Amino acid sequence: MSDVSQTNYTSPAKGATVITPSNNELPRAIRMLTVGTAGIVAFTGVDGVDYTTASLPPGNYPMAAIRILPATTAGTLTGWF
């Protein structure tokens, strides 16, 4: 897992990945999530704590996450690192 605490958040993202919610750790920690279809996002932060958002409309959301969990109802997800 990447250490996002060392990430320069004022610089552009270095890459992106399509995300399918699962209990598996992402190949790299993400620093932003693009939501294409409204819904909740359940995720594990880089601190190891699980979080669940309220329903989010489509948009971009800064978050440092290592997992996007199966309880997520939002769709068309892209993670940026």
NURO-88762 format. One record per atom (N, C-alpha, C, O): residue number from 1; residue in one letter; chain; atom name; x, y, z. Coordinates in pm, whole numbers, plus 50000, padded with zeros to 5 digits. Each point is the difference from the previous one (the first is absolute). Layout:
{marlo NUM, 'A', 'A', 'CA', {X, Y, Z}}
...
END
This chain:
{marlo 1, 'M', 'A', 'N', {50083, 49883, 50000}}
{marlo 1, 'M', 'A', 'CA', {49917, 50117, 50000}}
{marlo 1, 'M', 'A', 'C', {50088, 50123, 50000}}
{marlo 1, 'M', 'A', 'O', {50102, 50004, 50069}}
{marlo 2, 'S', 'A', 'N', {49860, 50097, 49854}}
{marlo 2, 'S', 'A', 'CA', {50071, 50127, 49995}}
{marlo 2, 'S', 'A', 'C', {49975, 50078, 50128}}
{marlo 2, 'S', 'A', 'O', {49894, 49988, 50062}}
{marlo 3, 'D', 'A', 'N', {50203, 50091, 49977}}
{marlo 3, 'D', 'A', 'CA', {49985, 50087, 50116}}
{marlo 3, 'D', 'A', 'C', {49947, 50134, 49952}}
{marlo 3, 'D', 'A', 'O', {50078, 50085, 49957}}
{marlo 4, 'V', 'A', 'N', {49790, 49937, 50050}}
{marlo 4, 'V', 'A', 'CA', {49944, 50125, 49951}}
{marlo 4, 'V', 'A', 'C', {50033, 50117, 50091}}
{marlo 4, 'V', 'A', 'O', {49978, 50115, 49961}}
{marlo 5, 'S', 'A', 'N', {50074, 49859, 50158}}
{marlo 5, 'S', 'A', 'CA', {50037, 50111, 50086}}
{marlo 5, 'S', 'A', 'C', {50117, 50078, 49941}}
{marlo 5, 'S', 'A', 'O', {50024, 50114, 50040}}
{marlo 6, 'Q', 'A', 'N', {50048, 49827, 49867}}
{marlo 6, 'Q', 'A', 'CA', {50111, 50067, 49934}}
{marlo 6, 'Q', 'A', 'C', {49959, 50060, 49866}}
{marlo 6, 'Q', 'A', 'O', {50085, 50047, 49924}}
{marlo 7, 'T', 'A', 'N', {49785, 49953, 50045}}
{marlo 7, 'T', 'A', 'CA', {49950, 50048, 49873}}
{marlo 7, 'T', 'A', 'C', {49990, 50152, 50000}}
{marlo 7, 'T', 'A', 'O', {49957, 50060, 50099}}
{marlo 8, 'N', 'A', 'N', {50083, 50002, 49790}}
{marlo 8, 'N', 'A', 'CA', {49984, 50143, 49982}}
{marlo 8, 'N', 'A', 'C', {49862, 50022, 49937}}
{marlo 8, 'N', 'A', 'O', {49983, 49978, 49880}}
{marlo 9, 'Y', 'A', 'N', {49920, 50065, 50199}}
{marlo 9, 'Y', 'A', 'CA', {49863, 50012, 49952}}
{marlo 9, 'Y', 'A', 'C', {49978, 50122, 49911}}
{marlo 9, 'Y', 'A', 'O', {49891, 50016, 49945}}
{marlo 10, 'T', 'A', 'N', {50209, 50070, 50040}}
{marlo 10, 'T', 'A', 'CA', {49985, 50114, 49911}}
{marlo 10, 'T', 'A', 'C', {50045, 49967, 49859}}
{marlo 10, 'T', 'A', 'O', {49980, 50080, 49908}}
{marlo 11, 'S', 'A', 'N', {50079, 49804, 50072}}
{marlo 11, 'S', 'A', 'CA', {50044, 49960, 49867}}
{marlo 11, 'S', 'A', 'C', {49893, 49911, 49936}}
{marlo 11, 'S', 'A', 'O', {49917, 49943, 50070}}
{marlo 12, 'P', 'A', 'N', {50086, 50045, 49798}}
{marlo 12, 'P', 'A', 'CA', {49903, 49914, 49933}}
{marlo 12, 'P', 'A', 'C', {50017, 49853, 50042}}
{marlo 12, 'P', 'A', 'O', {50108, 49959, 50043}}
{marlo 13, 'A', 'A', 'N', {49785, 49965, 49944}}
{marlo 13, 'A', 'A', 'CA', {50007, 49857, 50027}}
{marlo 13, 'A', 'A', 'C', {50099, 49936, 49903}}
{marlo 13, 'A', 'A', 'O', {50020, 50049, 49889}}
{marlo 14, 'K', 'A', 'N', {50041, 49842, 50154}}
{marlo 14, 'K', 'A', 'CA', {50098, 49928, 49917}}
{marlo 14, 'K', 'A', 'C', {49937, 49889, 49919}}
{marlo 14, 'K', 'A', 'O', {50060, 49949, 49906}}
{marlo 15, 'G', 'A', 'N', {49817, 50012, 50131}}
{marlo 15, 'G', 'A', 'CA', {49933, 49892, 49928}}
{marlo 15, 'G', 'A', 'C', {49862, 49977, 50056}}
{marlo 15, 'G', 'A', 'O', {49959, 50061, 50098}}
{marlo 16, 'A', 'A', 'N', {49970, 49848, 49837}}
{marlo 16, 'A', 'A', 'CA', {49863, 49969, 50039}}
{marlo 16, 'A', 'A', 'C', {49973, 49852, 49978}}
{marlo 16, 'A', 'A', 'O', {50069, 49933, 49924}}
{marlo 17, 'T', 'A', 'N', {49828, 50019, 50145}}
{marlo 17, 'T', 'A', 'CA', {49959, 49861, 49985}}
{marlo 17, 'T', 'A', 'C', {49849, 49989, 50016}}
{marlo 17, 'T', 'A', 'O', {49941, 50067, 50085}}
{marlo 18, 'V', 'A', 'N', {49997, 49849, 49834}}
{marlo 18, 'V', 'A', 'CA', {49858, 49971, 50016}}
{marlo 18, 'V', 'A', 'C', {49986, 49915, 50126}}
{marlo 18, 'V', 'A', 'O', {50078, 49908, 50023}}
{marlo 19, 'I', 'A', 'N', {49822, 50123, 50058}}
{marlo 19, 'I', 'A', 'CA', {49983, 49929, 50127}}
{marlo 19, 'I', 'A', 'C', {49870, 49922, 50002}}
{marlo 19, 'I', 'A', 'O', {49893, 50052, 49969}}
{marlo 20, 'T', 'A', 'N', {50119, 49821, 50068}}
{marlo 20, 'T', 'A', 'CA', {49886, 49915, 50030}}
{marlo 20, 'T', 'A', 'C', {50003, 49974, 50150}}
{marlo 20, 'T', 'A', 'O', {50097, 49944, 50050}}
{marlo 21, 'P', 'A', 'N', {49799, 50097, 50023}}
{marlo 21, 'P', 'A', 'CA', {50001, 49979, 50145}}
{marlo 21, 'P', 'A', 'C', {50025, 49854, 50038}}
{marlo 21, 'P', 'A', 'O', {49942, 49909, 49942}}
{marlo 22, 'S', 'A', 'N', {50145, 50071, 50157}}
{marlo 22, 'S', 'A', 'CA', {50029, 49866, 50052}}
{marlo 22, 'S', 'A', 'C', {50068, 50014, 50135}}
{marlo 22, 'S', 'A', 'O', {50030, 50111, 50043}}
{marlo 23, 'N', 'A', 'N', {49994, 49778, 50023}}
{marlo 23, 'N', 'A', 'CA', {50072, 50001, 50127}}
{marlo 23, 'N', 'A', 'C', {50151, 49997, 49981}}
{marlo 23, 'N', 'A', 'O', {50075, 50004, 50097}}
{marlo 24, 'N', 'A', 'N', {49970, 49988, 49778}}
{marlo 24, 'N', 'A', 'CA', {50143, 49995, 49971}}
{marlo 24, 'N', 'A', 'C', {50061, 50140, 50001}}
{marlo 24, 'N', 'A', 'O', {49934, 50097, 49964}}
{marlo 25, 'E', 'A', 'N', {50191, 49910, 50077}}
{marlo 25, 'E', 'A', 'CA', {50072, 50127, 49998}}
{marlo 25, 'E', 'A', 'C', {50026, 50042, 49856}}
{marlo 25, 'E', 'A', 'O', {50029, 49917, 49914}}
{marlo 26, 'L', 'A', 'N', {49960, 50213, 50062}}
{marlo 26, 'L', 'A', 'CA', {50030, 50053, 49867}}
{marlo 26, 'L', 'A', 'C', {50149, 49983, 49970}}
{marlo 26, 'L', 'A', 'O', {50081, 49993, 50093}}
{marlo 27, 'P', 'A', 'N', {49956, 49999, 49779}}
{marlo 27, 'P', 'A', 'CA', {50143, 49986, 49966}}
{marlo 27, 'P', 'A', 'C', {50083, 50118, 50052}}
{marlo 27, 'P', 'A', 'O', {50117, 49983, 50036}}
{marlo 28, 'R', 'A', 'N', {49823, 50135, 49968}}
{marlo 28, 'R', 'A', 'CA', {50063, 50121, 50055}}
{marlo 28, 'R', 'A', 'C', {49894, 50076, 50077}}
{marlo 28, 'R', 'A', 'O', {49883, 49999, 49963}}
{marlo 29, 'A', 'A', 'N', {50158, 50067, 50143}}
{marlo 29, 'A', 'A', 'CA', {49906, 50086, 50072}}
{marlo 29, 'A', 'A', 'C', {49958, 50114, 49908}}
{marlo 29, 'A', 'A', 'O', {50081, 50051, 49922}}
{marlo 30, 'I', 'A', 'N', {49792, 49987, 50086}}
{marlo 30, 'I', 'A', 'CA', {49952, 50110, 49917}}
{marlo 30, 'I', 'A', 'C', {49991, 50128, 50082}}
{marlo 30, 'I', 'A', 'O', {49988, 49995, 50122}}
{marlo 31, 'R', 'A', 'N', {50017, 50117, 49809}}
{marlo 31, 'R', 'A', 'CA', {49987, 50129, 50067}}
{marlo 31, 'R', 'A', 'C', {49875, 50075, 49958}}
{marlo 31, 'R', 'A', 'O', {49965, 50102, 50059}}
{marlo 32, 'M', 'A', 'N', {49966, 49847, 49839}}
{marlo 32, 'M', 'A', 'CA', {49874, 50058, 49956}}
{marlo 32, 'M', 'A', 'C', {49917, 49891, 49934}}
{marlo 32, 'M', 'A', 'O', {50053, 49908, 49938}}
{marlo 33, 'L', 'A', 'N', {49814, 50105, 50077}}
{marlo 33, 'L', 'A', 'CA', {49908, 49906, 49939}}
{marlo 33, 'L', 'A', 'C', {49902, 50077, 49914}}
{marlo 33, 'L', 'A', 'O', {49938, 50096, 50045}}
{marlo 34, 'T', 'A', 'N', {50048, 49862, 49829}}
{marlo 34, 'T', 'A', 'CA', {49897, 50055, 49913}}
{marlo 34, 'T', 'A', 'C', {49881, 49906, 50004}}
{marlo 34, 'T', 'A', 'O', {50013, 49880, 49975}}
{marlo 35, 'V', 'A', 'N', {49870, 50175, 50058}}
{marlo 35, 'V', 'A', 'CA', {49875, 49925, 50006}}
{marlo 35, 'V', 'A', 'C', {49919, 50040, 49877}}
{marlo 35, 'V', 'A', 'O', {49970, 50118, 49981}}
{marlo 36, 'G', 'A', 'N', {49993, 49784, 49937}}
{marlo 36, 'G', 'A', 'CA', {49922, 50027, 49880}}
{marlo 36, 'G', 'A', 'C', {49851, 49984, 50019}}
{marlo 36, 'G', 'A', 'O', {49922, 50065, 49931}}
{marlo 37, 'T', 'A', 'N', {50038, 49849, 50163}}
{marlo 37, 'T', 'A', 'CA', {49860, 49974, 50029}}
{marlo 37, 'T', 'A', 'C', {49979, 50018, 50150}}
{marlo 37, 'T', 'A', 'O', {50073, 49941, 50080}}
{marlo 38, 'A', 'A', 'N', {49829, 50138, 49959}}
{marlo 38, 'A', 'A', 'CA', {49978, 50034, 50140}}
{marlo 38, 'A', 'A', 'C', {49983, 49877, 50089}}
{marlo 38, 'A', 'A', 'O', {49950, 49896, 49955}}
{marlo 39, 'G', 'A', 'N', {50091, 50116, 50170}}
{marlo 39, 'G', 'A', 'CA', {49985, 49894, 50099}}
{marlo 39, 'G', 'A', 'C', {50096, 50022, 50115}}
{marlo 39, 'G', 'A', 'O', {50074, 50098, 50004}}
{marlo 40, 'I', 'A', 'N', {49924, 49808, 50091}}
{marlo 40, 'I', 'A', 'CA', {50093, 50009, 50114}}
{marlo 40, 'I', 'A', 'C', {50134, 49938, 49961}}
{marlo 40, 'I', 'A', 'O', {50007, 49915, 49911}}
{marlo 41, 'V', 'A', 'N', {50097, 50129, 50158}}
{marlo 41, 'V', 'A', 'CA', {50132, 49941, 49982}}
{marlo 41, 'V', 'A', 'C', {50046, 49949, 50137}}
{marlo 41, 'V', 'A', 'O', {50010, 50077, 50095}}
{marlo 42, 'A', 'A', 'N', {50017, 49796, 49913}}
{marlo 42, 'A', 'A', 'CA', {50056, 49938, 50120}}
{marlo 42, 'A', 'A', 'C', {50146, 49970, 49968}}
{marlo 42, 'A', 'A', 'O', {50030, 49936, 49899}}
{marlo 43, 'F', 'A', 'N', {50061, 50111, 50186}}
{marlo 43, 'F', 'A', 'CA', {50141, 49984, 49970}}
{marlo 43, 'F', 'A', 'C', {50083, 49983, 50126}}
{marlo 43, 'F', 'A', 'O', {49957, 50036, 50110}}
{marlo 44, 'T', 'A', 'N', {50162, 49910, 49872}}
{marlo 44, 'T', 'A', 'CA', {50098, 49990, 50107}}
{marlo 44, 'T', 'A', 'C', {50104, 50107, 49974}}
{marlo 44, 'T', 'A', 'O', {50064, 50002, 49895}}
{marlo 45, 'G', 'A', 'N', {49953, 50088, 50201}}
{marlo 45, 'G', 'A', 'CA', {50099, 50106, 49987}}
{marlo 45, 'G', 'A', 'C', {50141, 49945, 50021}}
{marlo 45, 'G', 'A', 'O', {50018, 49888, 50045}}
{marlo 46, 'V', 'A', 'N', {50080, 50193, 49921}}
{marlo 46, 'V', 'A', 'CA', {50139, 49958, 50019}}
{marlo 46, 'V', 'A', 'C', {50033, 49981, 50147}}
{marlo 46, 'V', 'A', 'O', {50102, 49940, 50034}}
{marlo 47, 'D', 'A', 'N', {49812, 50112, 50055}}
{marlo 47, 'D', 'A', 'CA', {50018, 49979, 50144}}
{marlo 47, 'D', 'A', 'C', {49944, 49866, 50046}}
{marlo 47, 'D', 'A', 'O', {50009, 49967, 50119}}
{marlo 48, 'G', 'A', 'N', {49933, 49954, 49787}}
{marlo 48, 'G', 'A', 'CA', {49948, 49868, 50033}}
{marlo 48, 'G', 'A', 'C', {49857, 50001, 50052}}
{marlo 48, 'G', 'A', 'O', {49946, 49894, 50033}}
{marlo 49, 'V', 'A', 'N', {49993, 50223, 49976}}
{marlo 49, 'V', 'A', 'CA', {49864, 50013, 50051}}
{marlo 49, 'V', 'A', 'C', {49901, 49997, 49883}}
{marlo 49, 'V', 'A', 'O', {50025, 50059, 49895}}
{marlo 50, 'D', 'A', 'N', {49862, 49870, 50124}}
{marlo 50, 'D', 'A', 'CA', {49895, 49996, 49898}}
{marlo 50, 'D', 'A', 'C', {49907, 50120, 50017}}
{marlo 50, 'D', 'A', 'O', {49963, 50037, 50111}}
{marlo 51, 'Y', 'A', 'N', {50000, 50023, 49775}}
{marlo 51, 'Y', 'A', 'CA', {49911, 50117, 49998}}
{marlo 51, 'Y', 'A', 'C', {49888, 49974, 49901}}
{marlo 51, 'Y', 'A', 'O', {50017, 49923, 49905}}
{marlo 52, 'T', 'A', 'N', {49869, 50142, 50116}}
{marlo 52, 'T', 'A', 'CA', {49890, 49997, 49904}}
{marlo 52, 'T', 'A', 'C', {49948, 50141, 49985}}
{marlo 52, 'T', 'A', 'O', {49969, 50067, 50099}}
{marlo 53, 'T', 'A', 'N', {50021, 49979, 49777}}
{marlo 53, 'T', 'A', 'CA', {49949, 50134, 49973}}
{marlo 53, 'T', 'A', 'C', {49848, 49999, 49997}}
{marlo 53, 'T', 'A', 'O', {49938, 49894, 49994}}
{marlo 54, 'A', 'A', 'N', {50004, 50223, 50008}}
{marlo 54, 'A', 'A', 'CA', {49860, 50015, 49964}}
{marlo 54, 'A', 'A', 'C', {49993, 49981, 49849}}
{marlo 54, 'A', 'A', 'O', {50104, 49987, 49935}}
{marlo 55, 'S', 'A', 'N', {49777, 50012, 50008}}
{marlo 55, 'S', 'A', 'CA', {49988, 49986, 49855}}
{marlo 55, 'S', 'A', 'C', {50068, 50120, 49932}}
{marlo 55, 'S', 'A', 'O', {49972, 50115, 50031}}
{marlo 56, 'L', 'A', 'N', {50118, 49853, 49876}}
{marlo 56, 'L', 'A', 'CA', {50076, 50103, 49929}}
{marlo 56, 'L', 'A', 'C', {49948, 50013, 49857}}
{marlo 56, 'L', 'A', 'O', {49973, 49899, 49935}}
{marlo 57, 'P', 'A', 'N', {50012, 50223, 50015}}
{marlo 57, 'P', 'A', 'CA', {49967, 50018, 49860}}
{marlo 57, 'P', 'A', 'C', {50125, 49976, 49915}}
{marlo 57, 'P', 'A', 'O', {50111, 49996, 50054}}
{marlo 58, 'P', 'A', 'N', {49874, 49988, 49816}}
{marlo 58, 'P', 'A', 'CA', {50119, 49985, 49915}}
{marlo 58, 'P', 'A', 'C', {50095, 50117, 50021}}
{marlo 58, 'P', 'A', 'O', {49957, 50115, 50013}}
{marlo 59, 'G', 'A', 'N', {50172, 49855, 49990}}
{marlo 59, 'G', 'A', 'CA', {50100, 50104, 50021}}
{marlo 59, 'G', 'A', 'C', {50133, 49941, 50043}}
{marlo 59, 'G', 'A', 'O', {50019, 49878, 49998}}
{marlo 60, 'N', 'A', 'N', {50072, 50209, 50042}}
{marlo 60, 'N', 'A', 'CA', {50134, 49961, 50046}}
{marlo 60, 'N', 'A', 'C', {50011, 50026, 50149}}
{marlo 60, 'N', 'A', 'O', {49962, 50106, 50049}}
{marlo 61, 'Y', 'A', 'N', {50091, 49795, 50023}}
{marlo 61, 'Y', 'A', 'CA', {50007, 50007, 50146}}
{marlo 61, 'Y', 'A', 'C', {50140, 49964, 50049}}
{marlo 61, 'Y', 'A', 'O', {50046, 49888, 49979}}
{marlo 62, 'P', 'A', 'N', {50022, 50208, 50086}}
{marlo 62, 'P', 'A', 'CA', {50131, 49967, 50055}}
{marlo 62, 'P', 'A', 'C', {49985, 49901, 50115}}
{marlo 62, 'P', 'A', 'O', {49918, 50020, 50089}}
{marlo 63, 'M', 'A', 'N', {50160, 49875, 49909}}
{marlo 63, 'M', 'A', 'CA', {50003, 49902, 50108}}
{marlo 63, 'M', 'A', 'C', {50126, 49917, 49987}}
{marlo 63, 'M', 'A', 'O', {50041, 49965, 49889}}
{marlo 64, 'A', 'A', 'N', {50019, 50003, 50221}}
{marlo 64, 'A', 'A', 'CA', {50117, 49911, 50000}}
{marlo 64, 'A', 'A', 'C', {49949, 49863, 50041}}
{marlo 64, 'A', 'A', 'O', {49974, 49975, 50117}}
{marlo 65, 'A', 'A', 'N', {50012, 49935, 49785}}
{marlo 65, 'A', 'A', 'CA', {49937, 49870, 50026}}
{marlo 65, 'A', 'A', 'C', {50084, 49885, 49946}}
{marlo 65, 'A', 'A', 'O', {50070, 50013, 49899}}
{marlo 66, 'I', 'A', 'N', {49922, 49874, 50172}}
{marlo 66, 'I', 'A', 'CA', {50069, 49878, 49955}}
{marlo 66, 'I', 'A', 'C', {49903, 49893, 49953}}
{marlo 66, 'I', 'A', 'O', {50041, 49903, 49936}}
{marlo 67, 'R', 'A', 'N', {49828, 50114, 50095}}
{marlo 67, 'R', 'A', 'CA', {49896, 49908, 49953}}
{marlo 67, 'R', 'A', 'C', {49872, 50078, 49974}}
{marlo 67, 'R', 'A', 'O', {49969, 50094, 50072}}
{marlo 68, 'I', 'A', 'N', {49958, 49866, 49825}}
{marlo 68, 'I', 'A', 'CA', {49862, 50045, 49979}}
{marlo 68, 'I', 'A', 'C', {49917, 49874, 50024}}
{marlo 68, 'I', 'A', 'O', {50008, 49904, 49923}}
{marlo 69, 'L', 'A', 'N', {49913, 50098, 50181}}
{marlo 69, 'L', 'A', 'CA', {49935, 49880, 50052}}
{marlo 69, 'L', 'A', 'C', {49871, 49964, 49925}}
{marlo 69, 'L', 'A', 'O', {49939, 50085, 49935}}
{marlo 70, 'P', 'A', 'N', {50019, 49785, 50073}}
{marlo 70, 'P', 'A', 'CA', {49882, 49953, 49928}}
{marlo 70, 'P', 'A', 'C', {49869, 50069, 50038}}
{marlo 70, 'P', 'A', 'O', {49905, 49996, 49922}}
{marlo 71, 'A', 'A', 'N', {50087, 50068, 50194}}
{marlo 71, 'A', 'A', 'CA', {49878, 50072, 50040}}
{marlo 71, 'A', 'A', 'C', {49979, 50127, 49917}}
{marlo 71, 'A', 'A', 'O', {49895, 50064, 50011}}
{marlo 72, 'T', 'A', 'N', {50202, 49972, 49907}}
{marlo 72, 'T', 'A', 'CA', {49990, 50118, 49914}}
{marlo 72, 'T', 'A', 'C', {49886, 49982, 49900}}
{marlo 72, 'T', 'A', 'O', {49991, 49897, 49932}}
{marlo 73, 'T', 'A', 'N', {49922, 50204, 50060}}
{marlo 73, 'T', 'A', 'CA', {49891, 49997, 49901}}
{marlo 73, 'T', 'A', 'C', {50026, 50097, 49885}}
{marlo 73, 'T', 'A', 'O', {49934, 49992, 49897}}
{marlo 74, 'A', 'A', 'N', {50160, 50101, 50119}}
{marlo 74, 'A', 'A', 'CA', {50038, 50090, 49891}}
{marlo 74, 'A', 'A', 'C', {50063, 49918, 49887}}
{marlo 74, 'A', 'A', 'O', {50057, 49894, 50024}}
{marlo 75, 'G', 'A', 'N', {49931, 50154, 49856}}
{marlo 75, 'G', 'A', 'CA', {50052, 49922, 49887}}
{marlo 75, 'G', 'A', 'C', {50090, 50082, 49909}}
{marlo 75, 'G', 'A', 'O', {50017, 50121, 50018}}
{marlo 76, 'T', 'A', 'N', {50041, 49811, 49885}}
{marlo 76, 'T', 'A', 'CA', {50094, 50057, 49903}}
{marlo 76, 'T', 'A', 'C', {50109, 50076, 50076}}
{marlo 76, 'T', 'A', 'O', {50009, 50122, 49993}}
{marlo 77, 'L', 'A', 'N', {50072, 49802, 50081}}
{marlo 77, 'L', 'A', 'CA', {50101, 50055, 50090}}
{marlo 77, 'L', 'A', 'C', {50139, 49999, 49937}}
{marlo 77, 'L', 'A', 'O', {50042, 49901, 49939}}
{marlo 78, 'T', 'A', 'N', {50028, 50210, 50077}}
{marlo 78, 'T', 'A', 'CA', {50140, 50011, 49957}}
{marlo 78, 'T', 'A', 'C', {50080, 50051, 50118}}
{marlo 78, 'T', 'A', 'O', {49964, 50101, 50061}}
{marlo 79, 'G', 'A', 'N', {50144, 49830, 49971}}
{marlo 79, 'G', 'A', 'CA', {50090, 50045, 50107}}
{marlo 79, 'G', 'A', 'C', {50123, 50067, 49940}}
{marlo 79, 'G', 'A', 'O', {50055, 49952, 49901}}
{marlo 80, 'W', 'A', 'N', {49987, 50157, 50158}}
{marlo 80, 'W', 'A', 'CA', {50116, 50076, 49954}}
{marlo 80, 'W', 'A', 'C', {50110, 49992, 50105}}
{marlo 80, 'W', 'A', 'O', {49974, 50015, 50120}}
{marlo 81, 'F', 'A', 'N', {50149, 49961, 49834}}
{marlo 81, 'F', 'A', 'CA', {50114, 49992, 50093}}
{marlo 81, 'F', 'A', 'C', {50110, 50092, 49959}}
{marlo 81, 'F', 'A', 'O', {50103, 50006, 50067}}
END
